[in-house]
Amino acid sequence: MKINENTNISLPVRNLLFLCAAIAAGIFAYTEITARITSLETSRELHQADLLKKSEQLPTDQEQFMLLEHIASQVENIQAEMETMRNNNVNINYAMKDIEKIKDSLENLKDKVRANGNHQ
């Protein structure tokens, strides 16, 4: 069998459409895979560049960052303690008022006891 540009091929339309759809699906899959590979390579390059940049930091910079994190946690602890102290201050003021009332009542009782002792 000789094949040249004038060779006729008899092919049902259904098969021709199937071949065109298969070729289109193959091209689409190829472009999607290529795009995904490109995206992953770009992400890897950015990640490696970030790691290299972090490895270039001086030890003093790393120590300063650690100190800042430590100080930030201490500030948070101090703020929490201040919150509880604020409540304690209210309770102390209330207790001081109660103590003053008790002192006044005690002085009144002492005066009454003294007055009872002088009448005899």
Secondary structure as GFF3:
##gff-version 3
##sequence-region A 1 120
A	DSSP	alpha_helix	13	55	.	.	.	ID=ss1
A	DSSP	alpha_helix	59	118	.	.	.	ID=ss2
###
